[in-house]
Amino acid sequence: MDGDQILTSGLFLSVVALTVYITFRASRGSSGTTDFYAGGRGFSGFQNGLAIGGDYMSAASFLGISGAIALSGYDGFLYSIGFLVAWLVALLLVAEVLRNSGRYTMADQLAYRMKQRPVRTAAATSTVVVSIFYLLAQMVGAGALVTLLLGVESDWLKNLTIFFVGGLMIFYVTVGGMKGTTWVQIIKAVLLMIGSLLIVVLVLAHFGFNLSELLGTAASNTGQGNAFLEPGLKYGTDMTSKLDFVSLGIALVLGTAGLPHILIRFYTVPTSRDARKSVLWAIGLIGAFYLMTLVLGFGAAAMLDTEAYAKVKESSGNLASPLLAEEVGGGAGTTGGAILLALIAAVAFATILAVVAGLTLTSSASVAHDLYNSVGKKGKATEKEELKVARIAAGCIGLVAIILAIPAQNLNIAFLVALAFAIAASANLPAIIYNMFWRRFNTRGAVWSIYGGLISAVGLVVFSPVMSGKGVDAEGNNLSLLPTSIDISWFPLENPGIVSIPLGFLLGFIGSITSKENSAAERYTELEVRALSGAGAEKAIQH
């Protein structure tokens, strides 16, 4: 390992050490389920807004989107637009009413006027599946980063990195709970904004702060010409890719309001007013960041030489931002390049650690609070028993994510997150919207909606080109998850949202109108008052 790699690795490990220290500090003041699941509801709107931004601006945003723009130009920017617009749906439809009508998990809100056991089981299952899909993207990003940092290509080291990240995320959740996780996310959000802004300013300074020159150079360097700056380079070559474009857009815009690890953040603030403030702060932070991804992506396309750009292609775009940081710092082999690469890699790794902790906490909370306590123990489990199950669940979920991430390392991580968005929008969003705004909605509708959306979304992904049938790229990397000898891709689209999201809404409607259950309608007014006023939001929800 040369001097530059020692420097980058040292900065990288310093960030890890800082997050571990924060987790230990936060764990000292945590006791009971309210602290573990909701951070004691003691975070302000500003703090929670930073944490939401830290949770949302994942490795998919920092590494995946900039990479997608560097490779696909205008079409890659669709991810930034979709992720940002999605926050309007979360703000207008979900944030305040969910905070007022739930306690710890999404299932609390859904089960309030339904039969507890079937609805909580369905919601917990959906939460775990969505979280695991999202975790895959973060693990893939971690493997790509360490490959670049240590200058090695061996598969065993990438796999070792994934195990390391998995172990850290289990540590954060089991030791720090929501308090530790939230503080890690806040610090990570600040570091990410500072690091991104630094690179953006250096890129723009290189082109005299002339965006037109930046875009023109990017189009010229990639060999795509004006096509790089216009729609259709990736989505639009045929009818299938156009439908994939629409499907991806729908999934991105609707997915945020159904993401369990985002929804659980609304329970960490003391009032509904703070929940609204959280989202407003998050929108400002995330909006500024996604504008910066535009410069990061086109900057990588404009400034990286042929060899570096080939590395970006080989990593499915995931190394665009780190390699750009190295270039604006002076290039490979320079001290400035090494320092900026270390800074950006450390920030990206902190991003990964913060997001995986939030995801693992969300899914383990759902297993312990919804499945173990509410379904298994009928609400009679002690806090100590529930917390023990949550920590065990965190370990199991982390292990599953590790195992599934290993074969997914050749996929773009923004694309992997888009799959999680599609599943969340198909399984969770229909049930949440119906429950809050339709009196006739009932237990059968909720169960059909969640399972129908979940099974259809995951099923279509299994039989899509994501899993098999895409062949290999120019470097011989398999572009699908399954070996090239297997092809079960009868569903042509890579994102299932255009089919599975409407199906989730349709099944929720059919299930409700074919059921004779009345109790759900009778409790609707009570839920409505609770959602608008917050009355009784901190009380246990059992009936």
FENHU-V791222 format. One record per pair of residues at least 12 apart in sequence whose ideal C-beta (glycine too) atoms are under 8 Angstrom apart, sorted by the first residue. I is the first residue (numbers start at 1). J is the second residue. Records with the same first field share a line. If there is no record, write none. Layout:
I=J, J
This chain:
1=150, 151
3=338
4=333, 335, 337, 338
5=149, 150, 151, 338
7=335, 338, 339, 342
8=149, 338, 341, 342, 345
9=149, 150, 342
10=342
11=339, 342, 343, 345, 346
12=149, 342, 345, 346, 349
14=346
15=191, 346, 347, 349, 350
16=168, 349, 350, 353
18=187
19=168, 172, 184, 187, 188, 350, 353, 354
20=168, 171
22=176, 180, 183, 184, 187
23=171, 172, 175, 176, 180, 181, 184
24=175, 176, 180
25=180, 183
26=176, 177, 179, 180, 182, 183
27=175, 176, 177, 179, 180
29=179
30=176, 177, 179, 180
32=383, 387
33=104, 369, 383, 386, 387
35=177, 178, 179
36=177, 178, 365, 387, 390
37=104, 105, 177, 178, 264, 267, 361, 365, 369, 390
38=104, 178, 264, 267, 268
39=177, 178, 179, 182, 268
40=179
41=267, 268, 269, 270, 538
42=268, 270
43=182, 268, 269, 274
44=269, 274, 277
45=269, 273, 274, 275, 276, 277, 278, 280, 281
46=277, 281
47=182, 186
48=182, 265, 268, 269, 274, 275, 277, 278, 281
49=277, 278, 279, 280, 281, 282, 284, 285
50=185, 186, 189, 190, 281, 282, 285
51=182, 185, 186, 189, 265, 268
52=262, 265, 278, 279, 281, 282
53=189, 281, 282, 285, 286, 289
54=184, 185, 186, 187, 188, 189, 192, 351, 354, 355
55=185, 261, 262, 265, 354, 355, 358
56=83, 256, 262, 282, 286
57=189, 192, 285, 286, 289, 351
58=134, 137, 138, 351, 352, 355, 417
59=137, 138, 140, 141, 142, 348, 351, 352, 355, 413
60=79, 137, 138, 141, 413, 414, 416, 417
61=80, 83, 289, 290, 293, 414
62=192, 196, 293, 321, 347, 348, 351
63=141, 144, 145, 317, 318, 319, 320, 321, 322, 348, 413, 414
64=79, 137, 141, 317, 318, 412, 413, 414, 415, 416, 417
65=77, 79, 80, 83, 290, 293, 297, 414
66=293, 296, 297, 300, 317, 320, 321, 324
67=297, 300, 312, 315, 316, 317, 318, 319, 320, 321, 412, 414
68=297, 317, 412, 414, 415
69=293, 294, 296, 297, 298, 300, 301, 320
70=297, 298, 300, 301, 304, 309, 312, 317, 320
71=301, 312, 313, 316, 317, 320
72=233, 234
73=218, 219, 222, 224, 227, 228, 229, 230, 233, 298, 301
74=228, 229, 230, 231, 233
75=231, 232, 233, 234, 235, 236, 245
76=234, 297, 317
77=293, 294, 297
78=235, 245, 248, 249, 252
79=252, 414, 418
80=290, 291, 293, 294
81=252, 290
82=248, 249, 251, 252, 253
83=252, 256, 286, 290
84=283, 286, 287, 290
85=252, 253
86=252, 253, 254, 255, 256, 257, 421
87=256, 279, 282, 283, 286
88=283
89=253, 254, 256, 257
90=256, 257, 262, 279
91=276, 279, 280, 283
93=257, 433, 436
94=257, 263, 266, 432
95=266, 275, 276, 278, 279
96=272, 275, 276, 531
97=436, 531, 532
98=263, 266, 275, 432, 531
99=266, 267, 269, 272, 275, 534, 537
100=272, 275, 530, 531, 532, 533, 534, 535, 537
101=436, 527, 530, 531, 537
102=266, 267, 537, 541
103=267, 537, 538, 539, 540, 541
104=264, 267, 365, 369
105=123, 124, 127, 260, 264, 362, 365, 366, 369, 370
106=123, 127, 260, 263, 264, 366, 428, 432
107=119, 120, 123, 124, 127, 366, 369, 370, 374
108=369, 541
109=432, 435, 436
110=123, 431, 432, 435, 446
111=123, 370, 374, 541
112=523, 527, 530, 541
113=435, 519, 520, 522, 523, 524, 526, 527
114=435, 442, 443, 446, 520
115=443, 517, 519
116=374, 375, 542, 543
117=374, 375
118=443, 446, 447
119=443, 446, 447, 450
120=370, 371, 374, 375
121=370, 371, 375
122=446, 447, 450, 451
123=366, 370, 428, 431, 450
124=366, 367, 370, 371, 375
125=450, 451, 454
126=260, 423, 424, 427, 428, 450, 453, 454
127=260, 362, 363, 366, 370, 428
128=363, 366, 367, 397
129=423, 427, 454, 458
130=258, 259, 260, 420, 423, 424, 427, 428
131=260, 261, 359, 360, 362, 363, 397
132=363, 397, 400, 401, 404
133=416, 419, 420, 423
134=259, 261, 355, 359, 417, 420
135=356, 359, 360, 397, 398, 401, 405
136=401, 404, 405, 408, 416
137=413, 414, 416, 417, 420
138=165, 352, 355, 356, 359, 413
139=162, 165, 166, 352, 356, 401, 402, 405, 408
140=318, 405, 408, 409, 411, 413, 416
141=318, 348, 352, 413
142=161, 162, 164, 165, 349, 352
143=158, 159, 161, 162, 405, 409
144=158, 315, 318, 319, 409, 413
145=161, 322, 345, 348, 349, 352
146=158, 161
147=315
148=311, 319, 322, 323, 341, 345
149=341, 342, 345
158=409
159=406
162=402, 405, 406
163=402
165=352, 353, 356
166=356, 398, 399, 401, 402
167=398
168=353, 356
169=353, 356, 357, 359, 360, 398
170=360, 394, 395, 398
172=184, 353, 357, 360, 361
173=357, 360, 361, 364, 391, 394
174=391, 394, 395
176=357
177=361
178=268, 361
180=357
181=354, 357, 358, 361
182=268
184=350, 353, 354, 357
185=354, 355, 357, 358
187=350
188=347, 350, 351, 353, 354
189=285
191=346, 347, 350
192=289, 347, 350, 351
193=285, 288, 289
195=325, 343, 344, 347
196=289, 292, 293, 296, 347
197=292
198=340, 343
199=296, 299, 321, 324, 325, 328, 340, 344
200=292, 295, 296, 299
202=328, 329
203=295, 296, 299, 303, 324, 328
204=295
206=303, 328
207=302
214=295, 298, 299, 302
215=229, 298, 302
217=302, 303
218=298, 299, 301, 302
219=301
221=301, 302, 304, 309
222=301, 309
228=301
235=248
240=492, 493
243=492, 493, 498
244=493, 494, 495
246=498
247=422, 493, 495, 496, 497, 498, 499
248=418, 494, 495, 497
250=425, 497, 498, 501
251=418, 419, 421, 422, 425, 495, 496, 497, 501
252=418, 421
254=421, 425, 429, 497, 501
255=418, 420, 421, 422, 424, 425, 429, 497
256=421, 424
257=425, 429, 432
258=424, 425, 427, 428, 429, 432
259=420, 421, 424, 428
260=362, 363, 366, 424, 428
261=355, 358, 359, 361, 362
263=428
264=358, 361, 362, 365
265=278, 358
266=278
271=534
272=534
296=320, 321, 324
297=320
299=324, 328
300=312, 320, 321, 323, 324
303=324, 327, 328
304=320, 323, 324, 327
308=323, 327, 332
311=323
313=473, 474, 475
314=473, 475, 477
316=410, 411, 412, 413, 415
317=412, 414
318=412, 413
321=344, 348
322=341, 344, 345, 348
323=341
325=337, 340, 341, 343, 344, 345
326=338, 340, 341
328=340
329=341
356=401
360=394, 397, 398, 401
361=394
363=393, 394, 397
364=390, 391, 393, 394, 397
365=390
367=389, 390, 393, 397
368=386, 387, 389, 390, 393
369=386, 390
372=385, 386, 389
373=385, 386, 389
374=542
379=540, 542
407=481
408=481
410=477, 478, 479
411=466, 479, 481
415=494
418=495
419=461, 466, 495, 496
421=497
422=457, 461, 495, 496, 497, 500, 501
423=453, 454, 457, 458, 461, 500
425=453, 497, 501, 504
426=453, 454, 456, 457, 496, 497, 500, 501, 503, 504
427=449, 450, 451, 453, 454, 457, 504
428=450, 453
429=501, 504
430=449, 453, 501, 504, 505, 507, 508
431=445, 446, 449, 450, 504, 508
434=446, 449, 505, 508, 509, 512
435=527
436=527, 531
438=512
439=521, 524
440=512, 513, 521
441=508, 512, 520
442=511, 512, 515, 517, 519, 520, 521
443=515, 517, 520
444=511, 512, 514, 515, 517
445=507, 508, 509, 510, 511, 512, 513, 515
446=508, 511
447=511
448=507, 508, 510, 511
449=504, 505, 507, 508, 511
450=504
452=503, 504, 507, 508
453=500, 501, 503, 504, 507
456=496, 499, 500, 503, 504
457=496, 497, 500, 501, 504
460=491, 493, 496, 499, 500
461=496
462=488
463=488, 489, 490, 491
464=489, 491, 492, 493, 494, 496
465=479, 480, 489, 492, 494
466=480, 481, 494
467=480, 481, 482, 488, 489
468=480, 481, 482, 486, 487, 488, 489
469=487, 488, 489
470=489
471=484
472=484
